[in-house]
Amino acid sequence: CAEAKENDMRHSAESVLRTLADHVRSTSGCFIKIGPELAGTNETQEKQGQILLLATELENLANNAAEGHAISYRQFETVLQQLHKLGFFPEAGLVSQIAQALVSSGAFDDGQHLS
């Protein structure tokens, strides 16, 4: 029964990470533009490219969870912070769902991982 619960938590984290990765990809052009960034098309395209790379990082975390590798909240948070630095703020509900999935698995605390 414990093994089934662990598989459910892994699937939940994987599923929500994939959903977030898809959301980031589909809305990658919707980021906050401040100051001199407003004018430059090249800068906008570069920033969007960086956001798309971070969507791939989220997909990689989902793939790792699907393969049974440990996923920590810190790994997710690192990607989320990088998105924030680029002016991209994913839907709070999706971020919350990932946190809930990782908390349920015990992956929220330092040293704890979903495996």
C-alpha positions in Angstrom: 0.0 0.0 0.0 2.9 2.4 0.8 4.4 1.6 -2.6 1.1 2.5 -4.4 1.0 5.8 -2.4 4.6 6.6 -3.5 3.7 5.9 -7.1 0.7 8.2 -6.9 2.8 11.0 -5.4 5.4 10.5 -8.1 2.7 10.6 -10.8 1.1 13.7 -9.3 4.4 15.6 -9.2 5.2 14.4 -12.7 1.8 15.4 -14.1 1.8 18.9 -12.5 5.3 19.6 -13.6 4.4 18.6 -17.2 1.3 20.9 -17.0 3.4 23.8 -15.8 6.1 23.1 -18.5 3.3 23.3 -21.1 1.9 26.5 -19.6 5.3 28.1 -19.6 5.8 27.1 -23.3 2.4 28.4 -24.4 2.7 31.7 -22.5 6.5 32.3 -22.9 5.9 35.6 -24.5 3.9 36.9 -21.6 6.6 38.3 -19.3 7.0 41.6 -17.6 9.0 44.2 -19.6 10.5 47.0 -17.7 12.4 50.1 -18.8 14.8 49.8 -21.8 13.6 46.3 -22.4 10.3 47.6 -23.8 11.8 48.6 -27.1 14.1 45.8 -28.1 12.8 43.0 -30.2 16.1 41.1 -29.9 16.0 41.3 -26.1 12.4 40.1 -26.1 13.2 37.1 -28.3 16.2 36.3 -26.2 14.2 36.4 -23.0 11.5 34.3 -24.5 14.1 31.8 -25.5 15.5 31.6 -22.0 11.9 31.1 -20.7 11.5 28.2 -23.2 14.7 26.6 -22.0 13.4 26.7 -18.4 10.2 25.0 -19.6 12.5 22.3 -20.9 14.1 22.1 -17.4 10.6 21.6 -15.9 9.9 18.9 -18.4 13.2 17.3 -17.4 12.2 17.3 -13.8 8.9 15.6 -14.8 10.8 13.0 -16.8 13.1 12.3 -13.8 10.0 11.9 -11.5 8.5 9.5 -14.1 11.7 7.4 -14.1 11.7 7.3 -10.3 14.5 9.7 -9.7 14.4 12.0 -6.6 12.9 15.4 -7.1 13.3 18.0 -4.4 11.3 21.2 -3.9 14.6 23.0 -4.1 15.2 21.8 -7.7 11.8 23.1 -8.7 12.2 26.3 -6.8 15.5 27.0 -8.6 13.7 26.9 -12.0 10.9 29.0 -10.6 13.3 31.7 -9.3 15.0 31.8 -12.7 11.6 32.4 -14.3 10.8 35.2 -11.9 14.2 36.8 -12.7 13.1 36.9 -16.3 9.8 38.6 -15.4 7.8 35.4 -15.9 5.3 34.4 -13.2 3.5 31.1 -13.8 -0.1 30.6 -12.7 -0.1 30.5 -8.9 -2.4 27.6 -8.9 0.0 25.4 -10.8 2.9 26.4 -8.5 0.7 25.6 -5.5 -0.2 22.2 -6.9 3.5 21.3 -7.4 4.3 22.4 -3.9 1.4 20.3 -2.6 2.5 17.3 -4.5 6.1 17.7 -3.2 5.0 18.4 0.4 2.8 15.2 0.3 5.8 13.2 -0.8 8.1 14.7 1.9 10.2 16.5 -0.7 9.6 20.0 0.7 12.0 19.8 3.6 15.8 20.0 3.0 17.2 16.5 2.4 13.8 15.0 1.6 13.1 13.9 -1.9 10.4 12.3 -4.0 11.8 9.0 -5.1 
